[in-house]
Amino acid sequence: MNTPLMPDEIRQTVLCLLGEIAPEADLTALKPGVNFRDQLDIDSMDFLNFVIMIHKAFGVEIPEADYPKYGTLNGCVEQLSDKRVT
């Protein structure tokens, strides 16, 4: 049975994944509507790895055209709230 995730669960998981990509970052100061690359010291490869980590953590397919939608915390929550995970 597939169940939707709650926004707080998504937010916590995304922050944990970001902590793996940018361990030196102060994620408590992260602005949810501002692009991760503008706030954290991550490059395009780091962002690609982050999207792959989201795919693995949530078990969802993310088409390349949708990658930009995962560029902010709010975007991740919105995109993943619309999906059902196992």
N, C-alpha and C positions, 0 to 999 in steps of 0.2 A: 504494500500500500504506500502510495506517495503522499507525503504531507508537506504543507508549506512551512517554511521557516519563519520564525518571528523576527522582526527587524533587529531587535537587540541581539539575538543569536548571530545573525548575519554580521552585524557591526563588530561584535567581539571577535569572530573568526577572521574577518577581513583585517582587523587591527593586529591580530596575532600573526597573520601572514605577512603584513607589512613590516612587522618587527623582525621577521626572518630576513627580509630583503634589505632593510635599512636598520640594523640593530642599534646604531648610534642615535637614531631619531627620537625626539620627544613626541611620542604619539598622543600624549594628553593635550598637546597644543595644536593638534591637527584640526584644520578648519574643514568641516564636512563638505562644503560646496566648492572648494578650491582644488585644482588639479594636483595630484600627488607629486608629479614631476616639478611643479612650481614650489612645493613646500619641502620636499625631501631631496636628499642628494642621490637621486636615482637616474639612470640613463635609460635609453630605449630597451636595452637588453634586460635590465632589471625589471622594467615594466612588463616585458614579454614573459619573463619568469614568474612574475606576480600573477598574470592572467592564467598561466599554466597551473600555478598553485591553486587558484580559485577553481579551475576545472577539476582538479584532483580532489580538493577538499569538499566541494559541493556536488560533484558528479554530474555537472551540467556541461553541455556543449556550448562553446562560445565561438561563433563565427568571427573571422578576422574583421569583418566590417563592423562588428559590435565592440571591438576592443576599446575605442574611445569612450564608450558609455561606462566603462569600468575605471575611468581616470580619476574619479572622486569617491569619497566615502559614501556620499548620498547616492551617486550613480550606481555603485556596487549594491547598496541596499535596495534601491529601486529595481534594478535588473534581476537580482536574485530573489526578491520577494515575488516577482511575477512567475518564477519557475517553481516546479515541485521537485523535491529531492527524495531519494529513498533512504 
